[in-house]
Every structure is written in C-alpha cells, then in structure tokens.
Amino acid sequence: MTEASDPYRKRADAEALDWLIALQEAPEDLEARARFDQWRAAAPANARAWEESARIYAGLGEVSPVHSEHWSRLRGRHDVASIVLIPGARRRRTTPGTRAEARRASGKGRAPIAAVLSAAAAALVVVLAAPEVALRWQADVIAGTGELRTMTLADGSHISLSPGSAVSIDYSSAERRIGLLRGQAWFDVQDDPRPFRVTARNVETTDIGTAFEVGLTDGATRVAVGHGIVRVDDARTGRTISERLVAGQNVSIDPAGKALRGTARPELIGAWRDGRLAVQDRSVSEVVDALRPWHRGIILVRPGALAGRRVTGIYDLQDTAGAMGALTKAHGGRVTQITPWLLILSDG
C-alpha cells in the first residue's frame, strides 16, 4: 500500500496543510501554536506529514515564505523547516475539528491567503514566462499538457507529439528539417528526394526511409527506431554518432556528446502514442521525467536511493498516479499525495 492510499497518512497530510495555512495567517497566536504542537506530537504520522509539507518549497523553488522572520524564530525554537504556500492549491477535506481549529487559529477570513497565493502565482509567472515565450516564438506546433497531438506534413509524413512537446518545421526545396524544441516526437516519414532531418539540441537524425522517435530529457537526447534506418550525427562537430541505427535500436547522447546504445522490442518504441510508457533499464527519475507531461499537476522526486534505481516495465499514461504507485512499490519507495495535484516520490 502506498502512502497516498493510506487513509491515516492522507488525513495527516490534509491536516498539515490546514495548519500550514493557519499558522501563516496568525504567526503571533501562541494559543494556536500550542494546539499545533499538541497535534504534531499526537502521532508520528502527523510529524511526518508536517515535515513533508514544510519542505515542499525545496522542490518548487526557494521562494521566501510570508512572515519569514516569524518562521525563522520558530525554526530556531522548534526545528520547523521554512515553508511556502503552493500557488493555486485546493484545500483538501479535513475533519470538522481540524477545520474549526484552523479557523480559530487564523482569527479572520481567507483574504490574506488569497493575497499570498496571488502574489506567489505572479512571482512564478515572472520566473516561468520568459522561457515559455521564447519557446512559443520558435515553435510552429506545441502540444498542451496531457495532449497527444498528431499532424500530417506537406509531404505526407506524420508527426506525433507527446504532451508538452514542441517542434519547428522548415521545409525547403533542398531538405525537410524539423527542430525538436521540447519533449518527444514520433516521425513516420514518406519517401521524398529531399532528406528528412530532425535536430534536437546538438544531435541531428537523418531518416533513411523509416519511423522513429526523438526525445529530450534534462540529461540526454534519445533516438529510437521503430522500423527502417536512421543516421545520427553530432551537429556541432559533424562527427557521426551512429552510421546505421535500425529497428529496435536506440542511442542516448549526453550533453558532452557521449553515446550510450541500447535495444528494445520495436513494437514498444513509441508506445506512448497508445497511452503506454515502455521503459527498459531506465532510472526512476528518468521515468518520472517521462510521466510529468502526462500528469495535470506536479511530481517531485526527493533525493535518495529511489531516484537512481533502474526499472523495466510498461506503465499506463492515462493513470499517472497509479503508474507512480507501481513504480515505487517494487523498489521500496512510497508516494505521498499532498494535494490532488501534488505527488512526492521518496524512499520508503
């Protein structure tokens, strides 16, 4: 049973978030602070839930919390971690007693929290908007979160984009060129006298009559062939990385240009087009990277042994929470659901 499915831990998570809000609204209320200390000491699950909630900011970006000077003083006295409210979070259902405690602790309505959430959301927009604007300026096609997008090009070739992916398209009389700007894409290429090339970071893949996929992660560019043949080159130096990559073969190239070759069943390459994520000897953190665009929310992986464990399996992209539960269960990890849209994977 994962932590996300444990009713006692779920209740503790919900109560921790209520206390997080109440204490931020009324940092000087000593009576509320005493009730919080009593709640935290009442059960180990409460203490664990509080520590998880209080450290979420580390994965979302270290934004200074409201009343930070009060939290600093409390941290010195009670070993409480710095925290920040999560923009746009919906409060989960809690017991009537906990809701009443939170209301008494705040001593007022939710207007201050609304202001905090608005300010935090605005700050995140400023941080995130610039790269997104640049991407949209370059891209001809972008798939939305959770959207699997397919299109037919002028020559009859087909492209499928996984959620969040983006491409630029440049057809000329001399060549057909696609730029993969983010995510991953599947290419089913029609015969044409003009070469068909896909550029992703510094990796250039040239089709020789085939169907293949190209994907970008934080650490590598990956090319895998469903059928036919491709050639893979280093676009910076012109060095050939792989003269012939055939059906079932793949190559992953790190930022330094080092190539790692592998094989897989050809029918599983590009399986994400059918709602399945097929992985072979990939780390948990890599699998989570592949799941993130399909999840309408945030997935965090806490530092630890779980992130580096190697896994092989097929996961349901239509049920990302279930996929992450299956991913962690076999390796002694756990899934903590802080809100319906925030999942944290960690060692058990």
KAKANOR-V413349 format. One record per residue. PSI is psi in whole degrees, -180 to 180 (* if undefined). NEAR is the number of other ideal C-beta (glycine too) atoms within 10 Angstrom. Layout:
PSI&NEAR / PSI&NEAR
This chain:
127&10 / 161&21 / -33&25 / -23&20 / -2&12 / 114&16 / -33&8 / -42&12 / -36&21 / -42&19 / -40&19 / -40&25 / -44&27 / -44&22 / -35&25 / -41&25 / -37&26 / -42&21 / -37&25 / -46&22 / -47&19 / -43&25 / -31&22 / -32&20 / -31&23 / 68&21 / -19&17 / 0&8 / 99&17 / -32&8 / -43&11 / -39&21 / -39&18 / -41&10 / -37&17 / -46&24 / -39&11 / -43&11 / -45&20 / -36&19 / -9&10 / -27&11 / 143&13 / -34&9 / -35&18 / -44&22 / -43&15 / -43&16 / -40&26 / -44&23 / -40&14 / -49&21 / -41&26 / -21&20 / 4&15 / -35&23 / -28&18 / -32&15 / -21&15 / -10&15 / 136&12 / 80&10 / 134&16 / 130&11 / 159&19 / 151&19 / 41&17 / -31&14 / -34&8 / -42&15 / -34&21 / -41&12 / -42&13 / -37&16 / -36&15 / -32&9 / -32&8 / 7&11 / 45&8 / 134&18 / 157&15 / 147&16 / 165&21 / 142&23 / 150&21 / 119&21 / 131&17 / 5&12 / 140&18 / 134&10 / 136&14 / 160&16 / 134&10 / 175&19 / 152&12 / -37&7 / -41&10 / -40&18 / -41&16 / -41&11 / -43&21 / -41&24 / -43&15 / -37&14 / -37&20 / -38&19 / 11&12 / -179&10 / -168&10 / 7&13 / -45&9 / -39&15 / -40&18 / -41&10 / -41&11 / -46&19 / -41&16 / -44&12 / -42&14 / -42&20 / -41&13 / -40&11 / -42&15 / -36&15 / -42&11 / -43&8 / -41&11 / -20&11 / -41&10 / -53&9 / -33&10 / -40&13 / -43&9 / -41&11 / -46&14 / -28&11 / -37&7 / -32&13 / 146&16 / -30&13 / 135&16 / 132&19 / 139&22 / 174&12 / 128&12 / 2&14 / 125&14 / 115&18 / 133&16 / 153&12 / 157&14 / 128&11 / 174&16 / -29&8 / 3&13 / -4&11 / 155&20 / 142&14 / 136&21 / 131&19 / 132&25 / 164&24 / 137&20 / -2&17 / 158&26 / 141&21 / 154&25 / 151&15 / 126&15 / 96&12 / 134&16 / -179&8 / -17&6 / -32&9 / 166&14 / 117&21 / 132&17 / 135&26 / 120&17 / 112&25 / -27&22 / 148&22 / -143&21 / 154&24 / 149&26 / 134&22 / 125&24 / 104&19 / 134&24 / 149&14 / 140&10 / 144&15 / -28&7 / 137&13 / 149&14 / 117&24 / 142&19 / 124&25 / 128&19 / 115&24 / -120&15 / 17&14 / 129&25 / 125&20 / 126&28 / 125&15 / 140&25 / 59&14 / 76&13 / 179&20 / 130&20 / 168&27 / 151&24 / 134&24 / 148&24 / 133&20 / 178&15 / -32&8 / -7&12 / 165&18 / 128&24 / 136&20 / 131&25 / 143&25 / 127&27 / -46&20 / 157&15 / -152&16 / 142&17 / 161&28 / 140&18 / 127&24 / 157&19 / 113&15 / -22&14 / -43&11 / -15&10 / 0&8 / 136&9 / 121&11 / -43&21 / 117&19 / -42&10 / 116&12 / 119&23 / 179&15 / 130&19 / -7&17 / 151&20 / 162&21 / 138&21 / 126&20 / 123&21 / 172&11 / -24&11 / -5&5 / 3&13 / 133&10 / 137&16 / 118&11 / 152&11 / 177&14 / 157&12 / 163&20 / 126&11 / -35&16 / -14&12 / -11&17 / 126&21 / 18&24 / -18&19 / -20&23 / -22&14 / 16&9 / 18&13 / 140&15 / 111&21 / 122&18 / 147&20 / 117&15 / 52&10 / 153&21 / 157&17 / -41&23 / -36&17 / -40&21 / -41&23 / -40&22 / -40&18 / -29&20 / -29&19 / -48&16 / -20&24 / -11&24 / 126&20 / 71&11 / -156&15 / 135&17 / 126&20 / 144&18 / 118&22 / 147&17 / 141&12 / -175&14 / -31&12 / -43&22 / -34&17 / -3&12 / 142&19 / 137&13 / 154&18 / 131&11 / 179&14 / 127&13 / 147&23 / 114&14 / -13&22 / -9&10 / 75&14 / -36&23 / -44&19 / -38&14 / -41&23 / -31&26 / -45&21 / -37&17 / -41&24 / -33&25 / -42&14 / -11&10 / 23&15 / 17&11 / -177&24 / 157&20 / 125&21 / 123&23 / 106&23 / -42&24 / 173&19 / -20&12 / 3&15 / 118&20 / 138&24 / 126&23 / 136&26 / 170&18 / 151&15 / *&13
